[in-house]
């Protein structure tokens, strides 16, 4: 079974959670043993300049934004099954969807043209996809209620975590940075949406040092300057190609924070938990880990009092690191790949059923 992996063209021009997810997914799929049919999965990143979508048995598209609806649209035209990892923000509600559809109609009537808003593009991609992958139940609910997609075609499948995070130790980070004692850590792009400045002010009041790993886009350089001016903040920039150092930073941190305005399935949170570090994060998230309250506190992104209270709880009674790790011990990329293989098989079966119903000849099995 040939599986083509695609996303938007600029994806790999910087590092982030989605880049990690795509690379790890491709590698794990290619490690899978033969399927029950005897076929093997051969997954690769699609080069659109050299390959066609119908060169593949299944196309897996990551993200329903940034023009990716055109990929899904073309694959549907070619009758190639599409699995879409939507990455829809779980904050989308039924009323949000209603307002977006009304706005689409009003704007279209106003200018006398068919309007392609980001909402309509996402909904179009979700509608055309053979199967949709959500990273948690909140995202599945958002897809169902805000975008009016049949929940039967949506599979809930969380991200995986690379093995080296589970055995991470703090020594490497501390020896290279000379940062000792307790500190809070945040990993990711520096921007108002991620809200580093807001949590920095909370942490400064608590006299807890704040280590920030990540870069700011040019438009957010003033925001980065303000962040650096807060007492106790240490901005390290990005740790490109330094996965061991990053894992050690997670293990060295006393607490990991992610108070952004929305996080469908934050990879950094899974990695922090795998390293044994408790987390305080935004409640606008698709992450769902049963019985995790002892190590995972979720509060409003802009509620500084609740953030401080949650942090104090985690600092006053720090959970045992090995117990924290057990929350995500089953979140491996290999287990993700196994579940994706089932999605691909189901997508192919759907296509075969549709062709049979339409009286079309069946294609050779893969």
C-alpha angles and dihedrals in degrees: 000000000000113000120191116205118205142167136156118317098249095050098108096042088093138019125254146122096296093050090052091048095050096047093045092047093053092048094047093048090054091051093057118115118240116296120248087265089059093248122126126220115242108191126184142161108261118240101208091199093060107024138054124218091240089060084080134067092217132013119211114199121194115212128010092227139074095054096308090130086078091060091051091045094053093045090052090051089053090046092241112148113245127207108195123200092202103192090200114174108253090221091078108112135189091259091049090055093048092051091047092053092048090049090051091054095044093049092045091052091046096055097027096236142101104269121214104202121173088255093054091046092052092047091048091053092047091049095050097043117102091220132004124214118210121190095220144358093268090057091048089052091050091051091050101043104031099035099030095232120158106256090217090074094050120090122194110225122160125210125265131237126228114245097240092069091064094059097037118140128198097229097089094051095044094047094050097042103030087224107147134170127030123336141157119239134206125182124193144062114329108237143125088259090060089047100216090152094055095051091041089063091050092049092046090057088052091048089234113142114240121214115197120195113190145066135258125229116239091260090058099048092108089052089052090050091053090048093053090052093062111100113253097022119131114188112197101175121223125330098217115189090355102112095151091052091049092049090049090052090055090050093048095050121097092210136001118222131198110167096163126145093253140357120181095193110342111213091198091060092054090048093049092050090047087056089052097252121137118234139219111192147153119291089222092089142112094221115118121178116168117234092004100128092107090065107015120060119182121196138157112291093232100039103102094177093055090045092053092047092050091048093050090052092053093044095046094048107023111193121237108270096227090053089052091051092055089066091072102021091114093049098099126149089234091059089048090052092052091054092046089053088059089050091052092049091050091048090053091048090052091053091049090050092049092050091049092049090051092049093244123147115265119247121233112276118254 
